[in-house]
Amino acid sequence: MNIYPLPYLDLPWISETALRTYTASTDLCFHRNSGFELVYVISGHYRWELESGRILDMRGNQVSLTRPETVHRGYIDHISPGTILYIVFDPTSPDFGQACGLSSSEQASIRSLLDAAGDEIHGTSHHFRTHIFMLIEQLKELDERGDLGQQREISGLRRTLLRHTMVQTLLLFFRDLEAGETTEDDSPLSELLSCIENHIGEELGIDVLTRVSGWSSSRLYSLFRQYTGQSPNDYIQSVRCDRAREMLSRGTEPITAIAFQLGFSSSQYFARVFRKYTGITPSTYRERMRSGNRKRVPGEKW
């Protein structure tokens, strides 16, 4: 599912926007945006890697904000499975102030607020999430009707509602930033996910997770689907593959040793799982890293 409503919004201060679902690990190399980029994680676990080397580690219901021209990519050129909504916007545009009903001083205040908050991860308030999901439902409805895919003109009322929801969603984010009302992470899985990452090389079957969390297996599956977009096992394997990419690109350990360190029963099984999440084998990935064949396209868009 990839929904791009931009041509139908007629909001010139928004240069890019999309609702995107990644069903497998996907290449996402270095790129930059001309405006501020707000990314909301609906499901999944994402790591943005800034050119400086800093990592923004995001999970469901969190938002990242990056400043204009910030060079960044998916962690080691990849983005994990899941669903995100992103908006690239220019708060200095006169159209921005007009669309949001802002005075020139209010527009300048928002720009200062965004400059101070850029290149960070932010939690989300209840009101912001409510509007985010209103926006998502409107986009999905238009997509199901075929209005977007067939490039049909959206009726005046639907178009006005979509524009209004987009503006209200961003204004709520600005308000939360100003009031300091966002939370770092309100996911009930937060502690368990941290535990998984800290013990990623150990046995992490569903029986272990239920014992550690105190939840039933059905509750675990439900929470993982809601907050990561994956089953517990798929999430664990994706984290292991993220860690493997790091080890393969920055170290010289044998692939078999890496497999055992990350909890795989054999190098063959490791290779199968790694290929599922990255599209290539561990040995091919290491060869590419060693040869310098790493994608770096600062001007490339999503």
KAMOQUI-V692960 format. One record per residue. N is the residue number from 1. RES is the residue in one small letter. PHI is phi in radians with two decimals (999 if undefined). OMEGA is omega in whole degrees, 0 to 359 (999 if undefined). D_FIRST is the distance of its C-alpha to the first C-alpha in whole Angstrom. Layout:
# KAMOQUI-V692960
N/RES/PHI/OMEGA/D_FIRST ; N/RES/PHI/OMEGA/D_FIRST
This chain:
# KAMOQUI-V692960
1/m/999/176/0 ; 2/n/-2.28/184/4 ; 3/i/-2.02/181/6 ; 4/y/-2.08/185/10 ; 5/p/-1.57/191/13 ; 6/l/-0.93/184/16 ; 7/p/-1.07/186/18 ; 8/y/-1.74/183/18 ; 9/l/-1.50/183/19 ; 10/d/0.97/175/22 ; 11/l/-2.09/187/23 ; 12/p/-1.11/179/24 ; 13/w/-1.47/173/25 ; 14/i/-1.84/183/21 ; 15/s/-1.58/178/20 ; 16/e/-2.60/172/17 ; 17/t/-2.80/180/14 ; 18/a/-2.88/168/10 ; 19/l/-1.90/188/8 ; 20/r/-2.23/174/6 ; 21/t/-2.05/176/5 ; 22/y/-1.86/182/8 ; 23/t/-1.56/178/9 ; 24/a/-2.61/177/12 ; 25/s/-1.01/188/15 ; 26/t/-2.28/177/14 ; 27/d/-1.09/171/17 ; 28/l/-2.56/187/17 ; 29/c/-1.51/181/21 ; 30/f/-0.97/177/23 ; 31/h/-2.68/177/22 ; 32/r/-2.47/179/23 ; 33/n/-2.14/181/22 ; 34/s/-1.31/180/25 ; 35/g/-2.10/173/24 ; 36/f/-1.18/179/24 ; 37/e/-2.01/176/20 ; 38/l/-1.84/179/19 ; 39/v/-2.09/177/16 ; 40/y/-1.86/180/16 ; 41/v/-1.56/178/15 ; 42/i/-1.41/175/13 ; 43/s/-2.69/179/13 ; 44/g/1.89/181/15 ; 45/h/-2.35/187/18 ; 46/y/-2.10/173/18 ; 47/r/-2.18/172/21 ; 48/w/-1.63/180/21 ; 49/e/-1.92/178/24 ; 50/l/-1.36/181/26 ; 51/e/-1.04/178/29 ; 52/s/-1.21/183/32 ; 53/g/1.78/180/30 ; 54/r/-1.22/181/29 ; 55/i/-1.95/172/26 ; 56/l/-1.81/187/24 ; 57/d/-1.78/188/23 ; 58/m/-2.11/173/21 ; 59/r/-2.25/183/19 ; 60/g/-0.94/178/18 ; 61/n/1.24/173/19 ; 62/q/-1.91/182/20 ; 63/v/-2.18/169/20 ; 64/s/-1.93/178/21 ; 65/l/-2.29/178/23 ; 66/t/-2.10/181/24 ; 67/r/-1.27/176/27 ; 68/p/-0.99/177/27 ; 69/e/1.20/175/27 ; 70/t/-1.26/180/27 ; 71/v/-1.42/182/26 ; 72/h/-2.66/182/23 ; 73/r/-2.70/167/21 ; 74/g/-1.17/185/19 ; 75/y/-0.99/184/22 ; 76/i/0.86/173/24 ; 77/d/1.25/182/21 ; 78/h/-2.32/173/18 ; 79/i/-2.13/187/15 ; 80/s/-1.45/178/15 ; 81/p/-1.07/179/12 ; 82/g/2.62/182/11 ; 83/t/-2.29/179/9 ; 84/i/-2.34/169/11 ; 85/l/-2.07/178/11 ; 86/y/-2.28/181/14 ; 87/i/-2.40/175/17 ; 88/v/-1.91/188/19 ; 89/f/-2.42/182/22 ; 90/d/-2.07/182/26 ; 91/p/-1.31/178/28 ; 92/t/-1.58/182/31 ; 93/s/-1.21/175/30 ; 94/p/-1.02/179/33 ; 95/d/-1.13/179/30 ; 96/f/-1.11/180/28 ; 97/g/-1.07/180/32 ; 98/q/-1.19/181/32 ; 99/a/-1.11/183/28 ; 100/c/-1.60/180/29 ; 101/g/1.19/185/33 ; 102/l/-1.79/170/34 ; 103/s/-1.34/180/38 ; 104/s/-1.09/179/38 ; 105/s/-1.24/178/39 ; 106/e/-1.17/178/36 ; 107/q/-1.13/178/34 ; 108/a/-1.13/180/36 ; 109/s/-1.14/179/36 ; 110/i/-1.14/179/32 ; 111/r/-1.06/178/32 ; 112/s/-1.10/179/35 ; 113/l/-1.10/181/33 ; 114/l/-1.20/178/30 ; 115/d/-1.04/181/32 ; 116/a/-1.28/186/33 ; 117/a/-1.77/187/30 ; 118/g/-1.16/179/28 ; 119/d/0.95/182/27 ; 120/e/-2.45/171/27 ; 121/i/-1.79/180/25 ; 122/h/-2.28/171/25 ; 123/g/-1.32/183/25 ; 124/t/-2.34/177/24 ; 125/s/-1.48/181/26 ; 126/h/-1.07/182/25 ; 127/h/-1.14/178/25 ; 128/f/-1.12/180/23 ; 129/r/-1.08/179/20 ; 130/t/-1.03/181/21 ; 131/h/-1.26/176/20 ; 132/i/-1.01/183/17 ; 133/f/-1.30/170/16 ; 134/m/-1.10/179/17 ; 135/l/-1.10/180/15 ; 136/i/-1.08/180/12 ; 137/e/-1.12/178/13 ; 138/q/-1.14/179/14 ; 139/l/-1.12/180/11 ; 140/k/-1.12/180/9 ; 141/e/-1.09/179/13 ; 142/l/-1.12/180/13 ; 143/d/-1.16/180/9 ; 144/e/-1.15/178/11 ; 145/r/-1.26/181/14 ; 146/g/1.56/183/13 ; 147/d/-1.10/183/15 ; 148/l/-1.40/184/12 ; 149/g/-1.10/181/11 ; 150/q/-1.65/177/15 ; 151/q/0.97/176/16 ; 152/r/-1.43/177/18 ; 153/e/-1.16/178/20 ; 154/i/-1.38/180/19 ; 155/s/-1.02/185/23 ; 156/g/-0.95/182/25 ; 157/l/-1.19/180/24 ; 158/r/-1.12/180/21 ; 159/r/-1.13/179/21 ; 160/t/-1.10/180/23 ; 161/l/-1.13/179/22 ; 162/l/-1.11/178/19 ; 163/r/-1.08/181/21 ; 164/h/-1.10/180/23 ; 165/t/-1.14/177/21 ; 166/m/-1.06/181/19 ; 167/v/-1.13/181/23 ; 168/q/-1.09/179/24 ; 169/t/-1.07/180/22 ; 170/l/-1.17/179/23 ; 171/l/-1.09/177/26 ; 172/l/-1.16/177/26 ; 173/f/-1.11/178/25 ; 174/f/-1.08/180/28 ; 175/r/-1.08/179/30 ; 176/d/-1.10/177/29 ; 177/l/-1.07/182/30 ; 178/e/-1.13/183/33 ; 179/a/-1.50/182/34 ; 180/g/1.16/185/33 ; 181/e/-1.59/180/32 ; 182/t/-1.31/178/28 ; 183/t/-1.94/184/29 ; 184/e/-1.18/180/28 ; 185/d/-2.91/181/26 ; 186/d/-1.81/180/26 ; 187/s/-1.27/177/24 ; 188/p/-1.16/180/27 ; 189/l/-1.54/189/26 ; 190/s/-0.89/183/27 ; 191/e/-1.17/181/30 ; 192/l/-1.17/179/29 ; 193/l/-1.14/176/26 ; 194/s/-1.12/178/29 ; 195/c/-1.10/179/31 ; 196/i/-1.06/182/29 ; 197/e/-1.17/180/29 ; 198/n/-1.34/182/32 ; 199/h/-2.23/189/33 ; 200/i/-1.12/180/30 ; 201/g/-1.54/183/33 ; 202/e/-1.74/177/34 ; 203/e/-1.17/184/34 ; 204/l/-2.32/177/31 ; 205/g/-1.24/183/30 ; 206/i/-1.08/179/29 ; 207/d/-1.17/177/33 ; 208/v/-1.17/182/33 ; 209/l/-1.16/178/31 ; 210/t/-1.17/179/32 ; 211/r/-1.18/181/35 ; 212/v/-1.20/185/34 ; 213/s/-1.48/184/32 ; 214/g/1.47/179/34 ; 215/w/-1.68/173/31 ; 216/s/-1.29/180/31 ; 217/s/-1.11/180/29 ; 218/s/-1.16/177/27 ; 219/r/-1.14/178/27 ; 220/l/-1.06/181/25 ; 221/y/-1.05/181/22 ; 222/s/-1.12/181/22 ; 223/l/-1.18/179/22 ; 224/f/-1.11/178/20 ; 225/r/-1.09/184/17 ; 226/q/-1.23/189/17 ; 227/y/-1.79/178/18 ; 228/t/-2.15/182/17 ; 229/g/1.32/183/14 ; 230/q/-2.36/171/16 ; 231/s/-1.30/178/19 ; 232/p/-0.96/182/22 ; 233/n/-1.16/178/23 ; 234/d/-1.09/179/20 ; 235/y/-1.08/181/20 ; 236/i/-1.07/180/24 ; 237/q/-1.15/179/23 ; 238/s/-1.19/176/20 ; 239/v/-1.14/178/23 ; 240/r/-1.07/179/26 ; 241/c/-1.23/174/24 ; 242/d/-1.05/180/23 ; 243/r/-1.15/179/27 ; 244/a/-1.12/178/28 ; 245/r/-1.03/179/26 ; 246/e/-1.11/182/29 ; 247/m/-1.17/181/32 ; 248/l/-1.23/184/31 ; 249/s/-1.48/187/31 ; 250/r/-2.07/182/34 ; 251/g/-2.38/182/36 ; 252/t/-2.16/181/38 ; 253/e/-1.10/176/38 ; 254/p/-1.03/182/38 ; 255/i/-1.08/178/35 ; 256/t/-1.07/179/36 ; 257/a/-1.12/178/37 ; 258/i/-1.11/180/34 ; 259/a/-1.01/181/33 ; 260/f/-1.19/179/35 ; 261/q/-1.10/182/35 ; 262/l/-1.65/173/32 ; 263/g/1.57/177/32 ; 264/f/-1.45/184/31 ; 265/s/-1.34/179/34 ; 266/s/-2.78/178/34 ; 267/s/-1.19/179/33 ; 268/q/-1.17/178/32 ; 269/y/-1.14/176/30 ; 270/f/-0.97/182/29 ; 271/a/-1.10/180/28 ; 272/r/-1.12/181/26 ; 273/v/-1.18/181/24 ; 274/f/-1.06/180/24 ; 275/r/-1.17/178/22 ; 276/k/-1.05/185/19 ; 277/y/-1.59/183/18 ; 278/t/-2.14/181/19 ; 279/g/1.54/179/20 ; 280/i/-2.41/179/23 ; 281/t/-1.42/177/26 ; 282/p/-1.01/181/28 ; 283/s/-1.15/177/31 ; 284/t/-1.13/179/29 ; 285/y/-1.07/180/27 ; 286/r/-1.09/179/31 ; 287/e/-1.06/179/32 ; 288/r/-1.13/179/30 ; 289/m/-1.16/182/30 ; 290/r/-1.22/182/34 ; 291/s/-1.43/181/34 ; 292/g/1.41/180/32 ; 293/n/-1.46/180/29 ; 294/r/-1.93/184/27 ; 295/k/-1.19/174/25 ; 296/r/-2.52/183/26 ; 297/v/-2.22/186/25 ; 298/p/-0.96/183/25 ; 299/g/-1.61/186/24 ; 300/e/-1.24/178/21 ; 301/k/-1.72/182/18 ; 302/w/-1.26/999/14
